[in-house]
Amino acid sequence: MTQFSPNALCFGDELPAAGAPCLVHVEEHGLTVTFASDTADGQPESVPFSSLTVSAGGLDHDQLVVKWAGQKGERTLYLKNPDAIRAFRHAAPDDVSHSFAQAAEQVRQVRQRHRLVWSLVGGVLLATVLGLWFQSDLLVEIAVSRIPVEWEQKLGESAYRDFLSHQEVMKEGRAVAALAEMTQRMTTQIPDNPYKFEVTVVKSDIVNAFALPGGYVVVFTGLMKKAESGEEVAGVLSHELNHVLQRHGLERIVKSLGLMTVAAIVLGNQQGLVGMMKQLGVELFTLKFGREQETEADLTGLQLLQRAKINPSGMITFFERLSEKDQGRMEWLSTHPMSAARADRLKAELAALPKKSPEPFTFDWKQVQASFGP
């Protein structure tokens, strides 16, 4: 006994309301439709192509709908089997093929609309998921890791050059030479350093220093006047260098650009960041580092000082002294908040580091400060 394997569903007056499974064979003259033995009378029904009308239908508009008027009333056949549809297309005469082509085009258009809708739905779902995770440092780190250092350098350099064009820059002298010596001693201790650090001294009474993405650092003379030793300034400089090394500035930029830019970067399109470089401009200077970023820059900065054989305690004493004397009102401290807990953490880290004998700088710090004048 041949096994009955239906490939279509047929509806008619005498057939069940849910439709009757049937087996459709495509012949030269038309279709032969065979029902299960317990459906209708079990006899095959032969339908010529001339009696058929064809359209697209079904729940997903992915089925061929064939209708004809037979001896037992109107019949509607839903054909989804690809092999049967392919055979129908090859065997049908021209007049039916035209209707078939129109139906096929309708199916393609509907499917394209469905794909567009599902793409939009997927995009909304992705944006929602990313929105829930947007504050996650992990997501930001993934985005930042996809951005080449070369792009980061272009971003930082643009803002750096623009800032310096409005400042009085010291290009030579004891202060410039002192910072160059500090920078050289520390950067030689950075393994696989991808940055070419550029440190500039700017004449200003502001007690401040800052770093931009890509390795650009500015130190104001106000900070150098306030420091009691070169080691204290080196502590601040090491802190800023490590903001660059840890890519903290780039992390803040990526986070500030918004959800869709982060999503684009994570999915492999970094052009979103490049396109916004010129728009960022001075906004880079308003980006505040988070508490965890400040702590990381503190600890890694302390370690860098120790490797460079620069007395690491200078970082701690400078921060503590400013915090006590000026009660936290200094501009530098307003962006780099100092606290007893933070100082204690640095002291604990310093105590845990291997002991190394510091090597003094070649310059005399009092002479460096005297070079600024009254």
VENLIN-V421736 format. One record per pair of residues at least 6 apart in sequence whose ideal C-beta (glycine too) atoms are under 6 Angstrom apart, sorted by sequence separation. I is the first residue (numbers start at 1). J is the second residue. If there is no record, write none. Layout:
((I:J) (I:J))
//
This chain:
((57:63) (133:139) (170:176) (211:217) (227:233) (306:312) (24:31) (25:32) (68:75) (305:312) (11:19) (57:65) (92:100) (210:218) (264:272) (322:330) (24:33) (67:76) (224:233) (9:19) (10:20) (34:44) (55:65) (187:197) (209:219) (302:312) (22:33) (23:34) (66:77) (89:100) (261:272) (322:333) (10:22) (32:44) (33:45) (54:66) (208:220) (22:35) (65:78) (8:22) (32:46) (52:66) (53:67) (183:197) (206:220) (209:223) (6:21) (20:35) (63:78) (64:79) (207:222) (208:223) (323:338) (6:22) (7:23) (8:24) (31:47) (52:68) (183:199) (202:218) (204:220) (206:222) (207:223) (6:23) (7:24) (30:47) (51:68) (63:80) (205:222) (30:48) (197:215) (198:216) (199:217) (200:218) (201:219) (202:220) (203:221) (204:222) (20:39) (29:48) (30:49) (196:215) (207:226) (319:338) (179:199) (195:215) (47:68) (64:85) (217:240) (320:343) (176:201) (175:201) (209:236) (316:343) (211:240) (215:244) (316:346) (169:200) (170:201) (209:240) (4:36) (211:243) (169:202) (211:244) (167:202) (168:203) (252:287) (213:249) (213:250) (312:350) (248:289) (49:92) (49:93) (54:99) (149:194) (248:293) (54:100) (61:107) (49:96) (56:103) (302:349) (306:353) (309:356) (311:358) (55:103) (298:346) (54:103) (61:110) (175:224) (309:358) (56:106) (246:296) (299:349) (306:356) (309:359) (56:107) (160:212) (182:234) (186:238) (159:212) (243:297) (182:237) (242:297) (156:212) (160:216) (156:213) (157:214) (14:72) (155:213) (156:214) (239:297) (242:300) (242:301) (13:73) (24:84) (156:216) (12:73) (26:87) (152:213) (153:214) (26:88) (152:214) (239:301) (12:75) (238:301) (11:76) (26:91) (238:304) (10:77) (238:305) (8:77) (9:78) (8:79) (212:284) (7:81) (234:310) (7:84) (231:310) (235:314) (231:311) (235:315) (232:314) (231:314) (235:318) (229:314) (232:318) (227:318) (152:250) (144:247) (144:250) (144:251) (144:254) (140:251) (143:254) (140:254) (140:255) (186:304) (189:307) (143:262) (146:265) (189:308) (143:265) (155:277) (186:308) (143:266) (147:270) (185:308) (207:330) (208:331) (142:266) (146:270) (208:332) (134:259) (159:284) (206:331) (207:332) (131:259) (130:259) (230:361) (130:263) (230:365) (229:365) (221:372) (181:361) (178:363) (178:368) (175:368) (174:368) (174:371) (173:371))
//
